[in-house]
Amino acid sequence: QYRAANRDRHRSKQLVRYYGLSTEEYQTLLHQQNGACAICFQKETTIDTRTGQVKPLHVDHCHKTSVVRGLLCHKCNHGLGQFDDSPDLLRSAIAYLQQVALEKRAA
């Protein structure tokens, strides 16, 4: 009940606790990214089922150093996580998609 009544305060505490990021710093990042995801450049559309509101962009950070890299939508944040933040795996996935696209065009 407290969390629901003090949602902004709870979010602010989470930003500091998990990312060392103040609400103002989050807002600055959000403004620098024009309110959109740093990867797909789209605004978040995922709805929080508890509140019925659009979720805020996720704070993307390096899991080894905890350095904040930017703000991502749910899909892009989840995608990076599935690839273990590995540039090599992402390059491999790109090569695969390009190869499949070439094969499809040739068929």
N, C-alpha and C positions, 0 to 999 in steps of 0.2 A: 504494500500500500504506500509506504514511504517513497519507494523508488518511482512508482507511478505518479505520485504527487510532486516529486522533485526531479523529474526526468532530466532537465538541463544540468542541474547540479551533479547528478549521478554521472552523466556523460562527461562533464568537465573533470571530475575526479578520475574517471577511467582513462581519459586522454593523458593526464599527468602520470598516473600510476604505471600504465603499460608502455607509453611512448615518450614520456618526459615532455609532452607537448601541451602548452596552454591552449585554452579556447581561442584566444586571440591569434596564436600561431596557426592553429587549424584554420581559422577564418582567413588568414593571410594566404595560406596555401590554396584554399578553396577559391579565393579571389584571383590568385595568379593563374590558376587553371580554368578560369572563367566558369567555375561551378561544375566542371565536367571531369570525367575520368582522364588520367594522364596517359592512358594507352589508347582507348577507343574514341576519346573526345566527346562521349555522350554523357548526358546527365543521368543520374541514377534513376531507375524506374522500379526497383524492387520494393515491394510494400512490406512493412513490418506487420505481421499478423496480429500482434498484441495491440498496436496503436492504430492500425489502419492508415498510417502515414508512410511516405516514401522514406526509406532508410538513408542515413547520411553516408557519404562516401567513406570507404574503408581507409584506414591509415596503412599504407604499404611501408614495410620496414625490413631491413636486413635481419634475418633471424640469428646471424652470427654476431653482428656488431650492434644491433638494435637501432642503427641509424635510420631515420625516417627518410624515405625516398620520394614519396608523393601520396596522392589520394587516388584510389581506384574504385570503380563500380564493383558490385558483387561478382559479376561474371568474370571480369578481368582479374580480380583479386583471387578468386577461386581457381582460375586457370593457371596463374603463376604458381600457386600452391601445389596444384596437381603435377606440375613440371619441376617441383622442388627448387624453384628459382634458378634453374640451370640453363644458361645460355646455350650450352651444347645440345640439350634435349629440345629446346625451342627451335634451334636451327634445324635439327633433325626432323622435327614436326613440319617445319616450313618446307623443307626439301621433299618430304613425303607428299604434302598437299600439292606442291607444284608438279611433281611427277604424276600424281593421279589426275590432275587437271590436263596435263599434256596427253596422257593416255586416253582420256575421255574425248578430247578434241580429235585425236587421230582415229577414233572408232567410228 
